[in-house]
Amino acid sequence: MIFMKETHEQQMKDSEMIFTQVTTSDFDSWSDVNDAVLMMYVPDMSISRAGISHALKRLKKHYSD
């Protein structure tokens, strides 16, 4: 399996895509959001790992406010 090097631009694009999709969905809690991200985005190897991590940090802050 060949992995492409993740650029900072791709990481931020992936983070923004995940953040937008999740925050415009109907999730009520951080726990539900975390579970959804882990099920929907982590298995998709075309999404940068750093982008997922960045999105999770943003989402945790968003859902704890």
Buried (B, 14 or more C-beta within 10 A) or exposed (E): EEEEEBEEEBBBBBBBBBBEBBBEEEBEEBEBBBEBBEEBBEEEEEBBBBBBBBBBEBBEEBBEE
